[in-house]
């Protein structure tokens, strides 16, 4: 039971970290994909996927390194290192972006 609670705490912490920049990155990528599609006619989902990967990385850096750098203490206190947070977030962003590209 303890292992299950620890896993839930880690997943909850990762979601808390990721959700601050997921919606803005999605909105930016959809707008960028639409803009590129209207200008050049490239496929919308492919451009939105590429834009999501790039914008999520940039937003993550801006939100957590520039604005809220002290927030890492909160995640560290629940057992999540900065490397784990960044790695999981980049992996999820890459998978979501790849899903858009493959549509």
N, C-alpha and C positions, 0 to 999 in steps of 0.2 A: 504494500500500500504506500509505503514511504517513497519508493522509486516512482510510482505513478504520480504522486503529488509533486515530486521534483521535476518530472517531465512536463507536467502541466504548467508549473511555474516558469520553466524555461521557454516553453512555447508561448505562454502569455507575455513574457518579457520581450520575446522576439517580435510578436505581433504589435505590442505597444511601441517598440522602436520603429517598425516598418510603416505603421499606419500614418504617421505624421507626414510622410512624404509620398505615400502611394497615390492618394487621390489627386493632389496637385500634379504629380508626374503623369498620371493618366489623362488629366484634362489638357495639359501642355502637349502631350504626344498626340492626342486626337486632333487638337487644333493645328498642330504642325503637319500631321498627315493630311488633313483636309486642305491646308494651304498648298502643300506641295502637289497634291492631286489636282487642285484647280489650276495651278500655274503650269505644271509640266505634264500632267496626265499619268504620272506614275501611279502604281497600284496603292490605294489608300492604306490598307492594313500593313503592308510591308514598310511603308514610311512611318506609320504610327508605331510599329514595333521597334524600329531602329531609334526613333525619337524617345520611346519609353525607356529603353536601356540607357541612353545618354542622359536624359533629363532626370531619371531617378538617381543616377550616380551624382550628378551635379547638385540636385536638391538635397541629397543625403549629406554631401559635404557641407553645403551652405547651412543647412538646419543644425547639424550636429557638431560641426567643427568651428563655424563662425558665430552662430547665434547662441546655441545652447551647449557649449563645450563642457559645462559643469554637470550636465545631465548624465554623463557617463558614470558618475559616482553612484547614482541610483541603480543603474544596471549592474555595476560592479557589486553592489551590496546584495543583489538578488542572485549573484553567481554568474553573471554574463560578462565576459571580457569584451573589450573594444574590438578585438580581432574576430571573435565569434559573431558579434553583432554585424560588423561590416561584411564578413564572409557570407553569412546567411542572407543578409539583405541583397547583396550582389547576386547571389545564386537565384533568389526568388525573382529579382528584377530581370535577370537574363532569361529565366524560364518563361515569364510572362511576355517579355518582348519577343522571344522565339515563337511563342504561340501566336502572337499577332502576325509575325512574318510568315508563318506557315499557313495562315488562312487563305 
